[in-house]
Amino acid sequence: MWRKGLSSVRRVVSRKAPRGAIFALPLAGASGNSSTNIVGISALLSAVAFSSVAATTKNDSVNKWDLPDKSQCSVEDFLYPTIEPYSTGRLQVSKTHSLYYEESGNPNGKPVILVHGGPGGGCTPVMNRFHDPAVYRIIALDQRGSGRSLPHASLEDNTTWHLISDMEALREHLNIDKWQVFGGSWGSTLSTAYAETHPTRVTELVLRGIFHLRDKEVQFYYQSGANFLYPDRWEAYRDAIPEDERHDFLTAYHKRLTSPDESVRLAAALAWTTWELSTSNLKPPVDAVDKSMKNARFAEAFARIENHYFVNKGFFPTPNFLIDQVHKIRHIPTVIVQGRYDVVCPMVTAWEFHKAFPEADLRVVQTAGHSAGEPGIAAELVRATDQFKP
């Protein structure tokens, strides 16, 4: 495995990646039998109309890194090539939870921990492509209940503080003194909380789509706010809940996502997940419904664990906990990448965080939403990790 990993590093000759790499959720077949509930919600979701945006033909002679507006570029113009892990493993962090992790890039390189979103999202191969594999030791960890960690979609002993403890356990297991922490969306939340808890173990922070799980953020996206911008996509999320429960979508979804009936859980999970997939990009994908239906196993973990954390307000002791504790990390070199038109994690949180943390380098991408797969956001993330190369 080590030989394979090193050979993959030697193959890196430029930043430009091969065409045709797929940005997808972790592959997983739908679990459980077909049911009336799932068929009904599938039909409802399939009725949502998604607008497609034609790609603009680009002049390959132009240095795309210098373009002020990268929205017409391909994300492939900015990412490093796809690589395979040179090592994989499992870390038993409790009697219940066994966590999957993998290492890619240079085994002797600068360590970085990839902190995935959701919570519940799990790591995907594309996350390895924001760092130069010739110089970084890239470590991906599937959080409790997520990705390839077991048990799947488990809510038992699954809190922010458990996840912070897991990151420390992995760092010690891999004999790493300090590492860069790289995370977006919920990953930025957990990265910040980890750094504030263990500031001496962090060399740099690279954060994207800042999210602090405050009521105003969660309510904007899941109750009232984002639906004014995406009323067409909102209808499927809304209509999965009976009208007399729509005054509190979080609670209504929580009831269904924790149901002992698998068909009820999956129907709610598919509606919840499709809402987020269909609003994460400034140019919405045309296949959000298809991705949700093909990855029902992913959707269950994603929706269940997200909702579990949101209902419990991130398990933080106070609403502004991460901002109140920011003095502990102001010495850590930090880059914040934020899409101007991010409706999943609106820019107000990044702005308020930056005001409390003026030393951080806030980079606002004017033509982007939430996703790290948008060209302008990907470019700034790679610039940041290149900036921190030894």
C-alpha positions in Angstrom: 0.0 0.0 0.0 2.8 2.4 0.8 4.4 1.7 -2.6 1.1 2.4 -4.3 0.6 5.6 -2.4 4.1 6.9 -3.3 3.7 6.1 -6.9 0.5 8.0 -7.0 2.3 11.0 -5.6 5.0 10.8 -8.3 2.4 10.9 -11.0 1.4 14.5 -10.0 2.8 16.7 -12.6 0.4 19.7 -12.6 -2.6 21.0 -10.8 -4.9 20.4 -13.7 -6.9 17.3 -13.1 -8.2 14.8 -15.6 -11.6 15.6 -17.1 -14.6 13.7 -16.2 -14.1 13.2 -12.5 -17.4 12.5 -10.8 -18.7 14.6 -7.9 -21.0 12.3 -6.1 -22.2 11.2 -2.7 -20.8 7.9 -1.3 -22.1 5.0 -3.4 -24.6 3.0 -1.5 -27.6 1.0 -2.5 -31.0 1.8 -1.1 -31.7 -0.3 2.0 -35.0 -1.8 2.9 -38.0 -2.9 0.8 -40.0 -0.6 -1.4 -43.0 1.0 0.4 -45.9 3.2 -0.3 -44.3 6.0 1.7 -41.1 5.9 -0.3 -42.9 5.7 -3.6 -45.1 8.6 -2.6 -42.2 10.8 -1.6 -40.2 9.7 -4.7 -43.0 10.9 -6.9 -43.3 14.1 -5.0 -39.6 14.8 -5.3 -39.5 13.9 -8.9 -42.1 16.6 -9.6 -39.7 19.3 -8.6 -38.4 21.1 -11.6 -34.7 21.9 -11.7 -33.3 24.5 -14.1 -30.2 23.5 -16.0 -27.5 26.0 -16.9 -25.5 25.6 -20.1 -21.7 25.7 -19.7 -19.9 28.5 -21.4 -17.2 27.5 -23.8 -13.8 28.5 -22.3 -10.6 29.5 -24.0 -7.9 27.2 -22.7 -5.2 29.8 -23.3 -6.6 31.9 -20.5 -5.0 31.4 -17.0 -8.2 30.5 -15.1 -6.5 31.2 -11.8 -6.4 34.9 -12.7 -10.0 35.3 -13.7 -12.0 37.4 -11.2 -15.2 35.4 -12.0 -14.5 31.6 -12.1 -18.1 30.6 -12.3 -17.9 29.8 -16.0 -14.8 27.5 -15.4 -14.9 23.9 -14.5 -14.1 22.9 -11.0 -11.6 20.4 -12.6 -9.5 23.4 -13.6 -8.5 24.0 -9.9 -8.4 20.6 -8.1 -5.5 18.2 -7.8 -5.8 14.8 -9.6 -7.8 12.0 -8.1 -5.6 9.8 -5.8 -6.1 6.5 -4.0 -5.4 6.1 -0.3 -2.2 4.3 0.6 -3.6 3.2 4.0 -7.0 2.6 5.5 -8.0 1.5 9.0 -10.6 1.5 11.7 -10.5 3.1 15.1 -12.6 1.7 17.9 -13.6 4.7 19.9 -16.2 3.2 22.1 -18.0 -0.1 22.7 -20.5 1.0 20.0 -18.6 3.1 17.4 -15.9 1.9 15.0 -14.6 4.7 12.8 -13.2 4.4 9.3 -10.2 6.5 8.3 -7.8 6.6 5.4 -4.6 8.3 4.4 -3.6 9.6 1.0 -0.8 11.7 -0.5 2.7 11.8 1.0 3.2 9.5 4.0 6.0 11.8 5.2 4.2 15.0 4.3 2.5 17.7 6.3 -0.5 16.2 8.0 -4.1 17.5 7.4 -7.3 16.2 8.8 -10.4 16.5 6.5 -13.5 17.3 8.5 -16.6 16.4 6.5 -20.0 18.1 6.6 -23.5 17.2 7.5 -23.1 16.1 10.2 -23.6 12.7 8.7 -22.1 13.3 5.3 -19.0 11.1 5.4 -15.8 11.7 3.4 -15.7 11.3 -0.4 -12.8 10.9 -2.8 -13.1 14.5 -4.0 -12.2 15.8 -0.6 -8.6 14.5 -1.1 -8.2 16.9 -4.1 -7.9 20.2 -2.4 -4.3 19.5 -1.1 -1.1 18.9 -3.1 -0.5 15.1 -2.6 3.2 15.5 -3.1 3.6 17.5 0.1 0.5 16.7 2.3 -0.3 13.6 4.3 -4.1 13.7 3.8 -6.2 12.1 6.5 -9.9 11.5 6.1 -12.1 10.4 9.0 -15.8 9.3 8.7 -17.5 10.7 11.9 -19.8 8.6 14.1 -22.6 7.0 12.1 -21.3 8.5 8.8 -19.8 7.1 5.6 -18.1 3.8 6.3 -18.1 4.1 10.1 -20.2 1.7 12.0 -23.0 1.4 13.2 -24.5 3.2 10.2 -26.7 6.3 11.0 -26.3 5.7 14.8 -27.3 8.6 17.1 -26.1 6.8 20.3 -23.2 8.8 22.0 -23.1 11.1 19.0 -22.4 14.7 20.0 -20.0 17.4 19.0 -17.9 16.5 22.1 -17.7 12.9 21.1 -16.5 13.8 17.7 -13.8 16.2 19.1 -12.6 13.3 21.3 -12.5 11.0 18.3 -10.3 13.5 16.3 -7.9 13.6 19.2 -7.9 9.8 19.5 -7.1 9.5 15.7 -4.3 12.1 16.0 -2.7 10.2 18.8 -3.2 6.8 17.1 -1.4 8.1 14.0 1.5 9.7 16.1 0.8 13.2 14.8 1.9 16.1 16.9 -0.1 18.9 15.1 -2.1 19.0 11.9 -3.9 21.4 9.6 -7.7 21.2 10.1 -9.8 21.5 6.9 -13.6 21.6 7.0 -16.6 23.1 5.3 -20.2 23.6 6.4 -20.7 21.4 9.5 -17.1 20.6 9.0 -16.2 24.2 9.7 -18.3 24.0 12.9 -16.5 20.9 14.2 -13.1 22.2 13.0 -13.6 25.4 15.0 -14.8 23.6 18.1 -11.9 21.2 17.9 -9.4 24.1 17.5 -10.9 25.9 20.4 -10.7 22.8 22.5 -7.2 21.8 21.4 -5.5 25.0 20.1 -2.0 23.6 20.5 -2.7 20.8 18.1 -3.7 22.9 15.1 -1.2 24.4 12.6 -3.8 26.2 10.4 -7.5 26.3 9.9 -9.0 26.2 6.4 -12.8 26.8 6.7 -15.6 27.0 4.2 -19.3 27.9 4.6 -19.3 29.0 8.2 -22.1 27.4 10.3 -22.5 27.8 14.1 -25.9 26.0 14.5 -27.6 29.1 16.0 -31.3 29.2 15.9 -31.4 32.0 13.3 -29.2 30.0 11.0 -31.2 26.7 11.3 -34.6 28.4 11.2 -33.6 30.4 8.1 -32.9 27.2 6.1 -35.3 24.7 7.6 -38.3 26.8 8.6 -38.6 30.2 6.9 -36.1 32.1 4.8 -34.5 30.0 2.1 -37.9 29.0 0.9 -38.4 32.6 -0.4 -35.4 32.0 -2.7 -36.2 28.4 -3.7 -40.0 28.1 -3.5 -40.1 25.4 -6.2 -37.6 23.2 -4.4 -39.1 23.9 -1.0 -42.4 22.3 -1.9 -41.2 18.7 -1.8 -39.5 19.3 1.6 -42.7 21.0 2.9 -45.2 18.5 1.6 -43.5 15.6 3.2 -44.9 16.9 6.5 -48.7 17.1 7.3 -50.0 20.7 7.3 -50.8 20.7 11.0 -47.1 20.0 11.9 -45.5 22.6 9.6 -45.1 25.2 12.3 -42.0 23.3 13.4 -40.3 21.3 10.6 -37.3 20.3 12.7 -39.5 18.5 15.3 -41.8 17.0 12.6 -38.8 15.6 10.7 -37.2 14.4 14.0 -40.3 12.4 14.7 -40.0 10.6 11.4 -36.3 10.3 11.1 -36.2 8.4 14.5 -39.2 6.3 13.7 -38.8 2.5 14.1 -40.5 2.1 10.7 -37.7 2.1 8.1 -40.0 3.2 5.3 -41.0 6.3 7.4 -37.4 7.1 8.1 -36.3 6.8 4.5 -39.2 8.8 3.1 -38.3 11.7 5.5 -34.6 11.3 4.8 -35.0 11.6 1.0 -37.1 14.7 1.3 -34.7 16.3 3.7 -31.6 15.4 1.7 -33.0 16.5 -1.6 -33.8 19.9 -0.2 -30.1 20.5 0.7 -28.7 18.9 -2.5 -30.9 21.1 -4.7 -30.0 24.4 -3.0 -26.2 24.0 -2.3 -25.0 25.4 -5.6 -25.6 28.8 -7.1 -26.3 27.0 -10.3 -28.5 24.2 -9.0 -27.8 20.6 -10.1 -30.4 19.0 -12.4 -30.0 15.6 -10.7 -30.5 16.2 -7.0 -33.5 13.9 -6.8 -31.7 11.1 -8.7 -28.7 11.4 -6.3 -30.9 11.2 -3.3 -32.8 8.2 -4.6 -29.7 6.3 -5.6 -28.1 6.9 -2.2 -30.9 6.2 0.2 -28.4 4.7 2.7 -26.4 8.0 2.6 -29.6 10.0 2.9 -30.7 8.2 6.0 -27.4 8.9 7.9 -27.2 12.5 6.5 -30.7 13.5 7.5 -30.9 11.6 10.8 -27.6 12.9 12.2 -28.1 16.4 10.9 -31.5 16.7 12.4 -30.3 15.1 15.7 -27.6 17.8 16.0 -29.9 20.7 15.0 -32.6 19.7 17.4 -30.0 19.6 20.1 -28.5 23.0 19.0 -25.1 21.4 18.3 -24.8 20.3 21.9 -23.2 23.7 22.6 -23.7 25.2 26.1 -24.6 28.7 24.7 -25.9 30.0 21.4 -22.8 32.0 20.5 -20.3 29.5 22.0 -17.9 29.3 19.1 -17.7 33.1 18.8 -17.4 33.5 22.6 -14.4 31.1 22.6 -12.7 32.5 19.5 -10.0 34.2 21.6 -8.4 30.8 22.0 -7.6 30.4 18.3 -6.9 34.0 17.1 -3.2 33.1 16.9 -3.9 30.2 14.5 -3.4 31.1 10.8 -6.9 30.8 9.3 -8.6 31.2 5.9 -12.4 31.4 5.6 -13.9 30.8 2.2 -17.5 31.9 1.9 -19.9 32.0 -1.0 -21.8 35.3 -1.2 -25.0 33.5 -2.2 -24.8 30.6 0.2 -28.3 29.9 1.4 -27.4 26.7 3.4 -25.0 28.6 5.6 -25.7 32.3 4.9 -22.8 34.7 4.9 -24.0 36.5 8.1 -22.3 33.8 10.3 -19.0 34.1 8.4 -19.2 37.9 8.7 -19.9 37.9 12.5 -17.2 35.2 13.0 -14.7 37.3 11.1 -15.6 40.5 13.1 -14.7 38.5 16.3 -11.7 37.0 14.5 -10.2 39.8 12.4 -6.9 38.0 12.0 -8.6 35.4 9.8 -8.4 35.9 6.1 -12.0 36.0 4.9 -12.4 35.3 1.1 -15.8 36.0 -0.2 -16.6 34.3 -3.6 -19.0 36.6 -5.3 -20.4 34.1 -7.8 -20.9 31.1 -5.6 -23.3 29.4 -3.2 -22.5 26.8 -0.6 -20.8 23.8 -2.3 -17.0 23.2 -2.3 -17.7 21.8 -5.8 -18.3 25.3 -7.2 -15.3 26.6 -9.2 -14.7 29.8 -7.3 -14.9 28.2 -3.9 -12.6 25.3 -5.0 -10.0 27.7 -6.3 -9.9 29.7 -3.1 -9.6 26.5 -1.0 -6.7 25.2 -3.1 -5.0 28.6 -2.9 -5.3 28.4 0.9 -3.8 24.9 1.2 -1.1 25.9 -1.3 -0.3 29.0 0.8 0.2 26.7 3.9 2.5 24.2 2.1 5.9 23.8 3.8 
